[in-house]
Amino acid sequence: MYHFTKLAIELNEEDESVAPTDSRRRPDQRLMERGLWEEANKVKSEVEDRQRVVRKKREADVETAMAEGRPCPEYAPLWFEKTQDEYTGAVIHVFKNEYWDCKNKGDWNRCPNLW
């Protein structure tokens, strides 16, 4: 158990009912847990490279939109809504509760392909 508590170990257990974007589905994590370190590191690099490409494209799209004087939608998380806290004025992200409906239906069509 590598000195992990039972809770810590169970938090990362595979669960096919969670969103495809859930970190428990990261292929590099699963490979690491099986002791396949070299393959896990290779897959991790591939996942991170794809994430960088998506981020750079999003940044380029914003830059192009700004240069053309048109609005460009800000990145919005799938399960949270950006808002301002009414008491502190801080920008916060509030859970939209849509995740549970999607999970109950097994409908993950809105999720991007991360891996």
Accessible surface in RSA format (square Angstrom, percent):
REM  Atomic radii and reference values for relative SASA: ProtOr
REM  Chains: A
REM  Algorithm: Lee & Richards
REM  Probe-radius: 1.40
REM  Slices: 20
REM RES _ NUM      All-atoms   Total-Side   Main-Chain    Non-polar    All polar
REM                ABS   REL    ABS   REL    ABS   REL    ABS   REL    ABS   REL
RES MET A   1   143.85  74.5  99.23  65.7  44.63 106.3  65.68  55.8  78.17 103.6
RES TYR A   2   194.94  91.0 170.52  97.0  24.42  63.6 129.74  97.5  65.20  80.4
RES HIS A   3   195.87 107.0 152.66 106.1  43.21 110.5 111.66 115.1  84.21  98.0
RES PHE A   4   117.64  58.9 108.74  67.4   8.89  23.1 111.74  67.7   5.90  16.9
RES THR A   5    91.33  65.0  82.69  83.8   8.64  20.6  84.73 113.8   6.59  10.0
RES LYS A   6   139.01  67.8 134.43  82.5   4.57  10.9 106.20  95.6  32.81  34.9
RES LEU A   7   117.91  65.7 114.28  81.8   3.62   9.1 115.97  81.4   1.93   5.2
RES ALA A   8    39.77  36.6  26.57  41.0  13.20  30.0  28.16  39.7  11.61  30.8
RES ILE A   9    64.97  37.0  55.58  41.4   9.39  22.6  61.28  44.1   3.69  10.0
RES GLU A  10    70.62  40.5  59.24  44.8  11.38  27.1  18.79  36.3  51.83  42.3
RES LEU A  11   118.21  65.8 104.54  74.8  13.67  34.4 108.43  76.1   9.78  26.3
RES ASN A  12    42.15  29.1  40.29  38.9   1.86   4.5  23.89  57.5  18.26  17.7
RES GLU A  13    97.42  55.9  90.56  68.5   6.86  16.3  33.81  65.4  63.61  51.9
RES GLU A  14   118.65  68.1  91.01  68.8  27.64  65.8  24.46  47.3  94.18  76.9
RES ASP A  15    49.90  35.0  40.52  40.3   9.37  22.2  15.42  36.3  34.48  34.4
RES GLU A  16   136.37  78.3 119.73  90.6  16.64  39.6  68.74 133.0  67.63  55.2
RES SER A  17    52.78  44.6  41.33  55.2  11.44  26.4  44.51  94.8   8.26  11.6
RES VAL A  18     1.84   1.2   1.84   1.7   0.00   0.0   1.84   1.6   0.00   0.0
RES ALA A  19     2.06   1.9   2.06   3.2   0.00   0.0   2.06   2.9   0.00   0.0
RES PRO A  20    39.40  28.7  38.31  34.9   1.10   4.0  38.40  31.7   1.00   6.2
RES THR A  21    33.33  23.7  19.63  19.9  13.71  32.7  12.74  17.1  20.60  31.1
RES ASP A  22    31.98  22.4  22.01  21.9   9.98  23.6  12.39  29.2  19.59  19.5
RES SER A  23    61.74  52.2  56.67  75.6   5.07  11.7  29.79  63.4  31.95  44.8
RES ARG A  24    61.90  26.0  60.08  30.6   1.82   4.3   6.42   8.8  55.48  33.6
RES ARG A  25    72.92  30.6  58.09  29.6  14.84  35.3  26.08  35.6  46.84  28.4
RES ARG A  26    43.06  18.1  43.06  21.9   0.00   0.0   7.99  10.9  35.07  21.3
RES PRO A  27    43.09  31.4  37.26  34.0   5.83  21.2  42.62  35.2   0.47   2.9
RES ASP A  28    10.55   7.4   9.64   9.6   0.91   2.2   1.85   4.4   8.70   8.7
RES GLN A  29    48.36  27.0  47.13  34.4   1.22   2.9  11.17  23.8  37.18  28.2
RES ARG A  30    30.55  12.8  29.75  15.2   0.80   1.9  22.48  30.7   8.07   4.9
RES LEU A  31    23.73  13.2  23.73  17.0   0.00   0.0  23.73  16.7   0.00   0.0
RES MET A  32    82.93  42.9  78.71  52.1   4.23  10.1  47.41  40.3  35.52  47.1
RES GLU A  33    89.10  51.2  50.77  38.4  38.33  91.3  40.88  79.1  48.22  39.4
RES ARG A  34   162.04  68.0 129.89  66.2  32.15  76.5  67.88  92.8  94.16  57.1
RES GLY A  35    39.88  49.2   0.00   N/A  39.88  49.2  21.44  58.8  18.44  41.3
RES LEU A  36    83.73  46.6  78.96  56.5   4.76  12.0  83.73  58.8   0.00   0.0
RES TRP A  37   149.98  60.2 147.30  71.3   2.68   6.3 127.09  67.8  22.89  37.1
RES GLU A  38   156.83  90.0 146.32 110.7  10.51  25.0  61.28 118.5  95.55  78.0
RES GLU A  39    77.74  44.6  73.13  55.3   4.61  11.0  26.64  51.5  51.10  41.7
RES ALA A  40     6.37   5.9   5.43   8.4   0.94   2.1   5.72   8.1   0.65   1.7
RES ASN A  41    91.11  62.8  88.57  85.6   2.53   6.1  25.61  61.6  65.50  63.3
RES LYS A  42   121.20  59.1 112.45  69.0   8.75  20.8  71.08  64.0  50.12  53.4
RES VAL A  43    21.40  14.1  21.40  19.4   0.00   0.0  21.40  18.6   0.00   0.0
RES LYS A  44    87.12  42.5  87.12  53.5   0.00   0.0  53.86  48.5  33.25  35.4
RES SER A  45    58.29  49.3  56.35  75.2   1.93   4.5  25.72  54.8  32.57  45.6
RES GLU A  46    73.92  42.4  70.28  53.2   3.63   8.7  32.44  62.8  41.47  33.9
RES VAL A  47     0.15   0.1   0.15   0.1   0.00   0.0   0.15   0.1   0.00   0.0
RES GLU A  48    49.85  28.6  49.27  37.3   0.58   1.4  14.44  27.9  35.41  28.9
RES ASP A  49    76.61  53.7  74.84  74.5   1.77   4.2  24.78  58.3  51.83  51.7
RES ARG A  50   101.89  42.8  99.82  50.9   2.07   4.9  68.75  94.0  33.13  20.1
RES GLN A  51    72.60  40.6  64.00  46.8   8.59  20.5  32.34  68.8  40.26  30.5
RES ARG A  52   104.37  43.8 103.12  52.6   1.25   3.0  38.50  52.6  65.86  39.9
RES VAL A  53   101.26  66.6  98.58  89.2   2.68   6.5 100.08  87.0   1.18   3.2
RES VAL A  54    88.02  57.9  85.35  77.3   2.67   6.4  87.12  75.7   0.90   2.4
RES ARG A  55    98.53  41.4  98.46  50.2   0.06   0.2  44.61  61.0  53.92  32.7
RES LYS A  56   120.47  58.8 116.00  71.2   4.47  10.6  65.15  58.6  55.32  58.9
RES LYS A  57   131.30  64.1 124.24  76.2   7.07  16.8 103.24  92.9  28.06  29.9
RES ARG A  58    87.44  36.7  83.75  42.7   3.69   8.8  36.24  49.5  51.20  31.0
RES GLU A  59    90.13  51.7  83.91  63.5   6.22  14.8  44.09  85.3  46.03  37.6
RES ALA A  60    54.36  50.0  46.94  72.4   7.42  16.9  53.20  74.9   1.16   3.1
RES ASP A  61    60.46  42.4  57.66  57.4   2.81   6.6  18.98  44.7  41.49  41.4
RES VAL A  62    54.44  35.8  54.44  49.3   0.00   0.0  54.44  47.3   0.00   0.0
RES GLU A  63   127.21  73.0 123.34  93.3   3.87   9.2  39.72  76.8  87.49  71.4
RES THR A  64    63.88  45.4  58.86  59.7   5.01  11.9  37.46  50.3  26.42  39.9
RES ALA A  65     0.17   0.2   0.17   0.3   0.00   0.0   0.17   0.2   0.00   0.0
RES MET A  66   141.34  73.2 119.57  79.1  21.77  51.8 104.77  89.1  36.57  48.4
RES ALA A  67    91.54  84.2  46.43  71.7  45.10 102.6  59.36  83.6  32.17  85.2
RES GLU A  68   109.65  63.0  74.20  56.1  35.44  84.4  41.94  81.1  67.70  55.3
RES GLY A  69    69.69  85.9   0.00   N/A  69.69  85.9  35.53  97.5  34.16  76.5
RES ARG A  70   118.36  49.7 109.63  55.9   8.73  20.8  52.54  71.8  65.82  39.9
RES PRO A  71   124.65  90.8 103.99  94.8  20.66  75.1 115.30  95.2   9.35  58.1
RES CYS A  72    42.89  32.4  16.05  17.9  26.84  63.1   4.20  10.6  38.69  41.7
RES PRO A  73   120.60  87.9  98.63  89.9  21.97  79.9 110.40  91.1  10.20  63.4
RES GLU A  74   117.98  67.7  94.92  71.8  23.06  54.9  53.81 104.1  64.17  52.4
RES TYR A  75   135.81  63.4 115.44  65.7  20.37  53.0  83.54  62.8  52.27  64.4
RES ALA A  76    73.85  67.9  53.74  82.9  20.11  45.8  54.60  76.9  19.25  51.0
RES PRO A  77    34.73  25.3  31.44  28.7   3.29  12.0  32.11  26.5   2.62  16.3
RES LEU A  78    46.88  26.1  38.14  27.3   8.74  22.0  40.90  28.7   5.98  16.1
RES TRP A  79    29.38  11.8  28.87  14.0   0.52   1.2  25.38  13.5   4.00   6.5
RES PHE A  80    83.32  41.7  81.39  50.4   1.93   5.0  81.39  49.3   1.93   5.5
RES GLU A  81   101.91  58.5  98.94  74.9   2.97   7.1  21.48  41.5  80.43  65.7
RES LYS A  82    99.92  48.7  77.15  47.3  22.76  54.2  48.52  43.7  51.40  54.8
RES THR A  83    59.36  42.2  47.82  48.5  11.54  27.5  30.82  41.4  28.54  43.1
RES GLN A  84   120.42  67.3 103.41  75.6  17.01  40.5  26.47  56.4  93.95  71.3
RES ASP A  85    34.99  24.5  31.15  31.0   3.84   9.1   2.81   6.6  32.18  32.1
RES GLU A  86   150.05  86.1 106.90  80.9  43.15 102.7  44.54  86.2 105.50  86.1
RES TYR A  87   187.22  87.4 150.95  85.9  36.27  94.4 115.66  86.9  71.56  88.2
RES THR A  88   106.31  75.6  68.56  69.5  37.75  90.0  74.25  99.7  32.06  48.5
RES GLY A  89    33.80  41.7   0.00   N/A  33.80  41.7  21.12  57.9  12.68  28.4
RES ALA A  90    51.68  47.5  40.71  62.8  10.98  25.0  51.54  72.6   0.14   0.4
RES VAL A  91    95.63  62.9  69.68  63.1  25.95  62.5  69.68  60.5  25.95  70.4
RES ILE A  92    62.84  35.8  58.48  43.6   4.36  10.5  62.84  45.3   0.00   0.0
RES HIS A  93    96.18  52.6  69.98  48.6  26.20  67.0  45.64  47.0  50.54  58.8
RES VAL A  94    70.54  46.4  67.01  60.7   3.53   8.5  70.43  61.2   0.11   0.3
RES PHE A  95    68.16  34.1  56.94  35.3  11.22  29.2  56.94  34.5  11.22  32.1
RES LYS A  96    73.74  36.0  50.61  31.1  23.13  55.1  26.74  24.1  47.00  50.1
RES ASN A  97    95.27  65.7  89.17  86.2   6.10  14.7  24.64  59.3  70.63  68.3
RES GLU A  98    59.88  34.4  59.52  45.0   0.36   0.8  24.22  46.8  35.66  29.1
RES TYR A  99    28.65  13.4  28.65  16.3   0.00   0.0  24.23  18.2   4.42   5.5
RES TRP A 100   133.14  53.4 133.14  64.4   0.00   0.0 121.02  64.5  12.12  19.7
RES ASP A 101    80.83  56.6  79.19  78.8   1.64   3.9  13.19  31.1  67.63  67.4
RES CYS A 102    14.07  10.6  13.74  15.3   0.33   0.8   0.33   0.8  13.74  14.8
RES LYS A 103    56.34  27.5  45.95  28.2  10.38  24.7  19.49  17.5  36.85  39.3
RES ASN A 104   129.07  89.0  91.69  88.6  37.38  90.0  28.74  69.2 100.33  97.0
RES LYS A 105   159.88  78.0 122.80  75.3  37.07  88.3  80.20  72.2  79.67  84.9
RES GLY A 106    52.51  64.8   0.00   N/A  52.51  64.8  25.26  69.3  27.25  61.0
RES ASP A 107    60.49  42.4  54.49  54.2   6.01  14.2  17.69  41.6  42.80  42.7
RES TRP A 108    39.71  15.9  27.36  13.2  12.35  29.0  25.74  13.7  13.96  22.7
RES ASN A 109   136.04  93.8 103.40  99.9  32.64  78.6  32.83  79.0 103.21  99.8
RES ARG A 110   115.31  48.4  91.32  46.6  23.99  57.1  65.50  89.5  49.81  30.2
RES CYS A 111    19.27  14.6   0.48   0.5  18.79  44.2   0.44   1.1  18.83  20.3
RES PRO A 112    74.23  54.1  60.99  55.6  13.23  48.1  72.44  59.8   1.79  11.1
RES ASN A 113   143.03  98.6 105.69 102.1  37.35  89.9  40.23  96.8 102.80  99.4
RES LEU A 114    55.08  30.7  48.87  35.0   6.21  15.6  51.50  36.2   3.57   9.6
RES TRP A 115    68.43  27.5  34.02  16.5  34.41  80.8  41.23  22.0  27.20  44.1
END  Absolute sums over single chains surface
CHAIN  1 A     9355.3       7852.0       1503.3       5342.6       4012.7
END  Absolute sums over all chains
TOTAL          9355.3       7852.0       1503.3       5342.6       4012.7
